[in-house]
């Protein structure tokens, strides 16, 4: 018996809204959104389409309209600069301690 593909929800948009992630404010908001652990990717995608931008989606989470309590706490405390600093620290750690031949870390 052949295996059938699961049904596709044709009402769910694919991709992202026009302009999503473009510009420095959008890029910063997208970086913070990408760090959230309490909201599922599908729910985040729906929120992005409902709100229309990363900045508005981040504000909705911060305002309690979506995400978990931990997401709201993270959004309140995190800064894009702080996240970038952590990524750079991780890159340095990997470069020093995982000295793999031919491997590079390009975070």
Buried (B, 14 or more C-beta within 10 A) or exposed (E): EEEEEEEEEEEEEEEBBEEBBEEEEBEBBBBBBEBBEBBEEEEBBBBBBEBBBBBBBBBBBBEEEBBEEEBBEBBEEBEBEEBEEEBEEEBEEBBEEEEEEEEEEEE
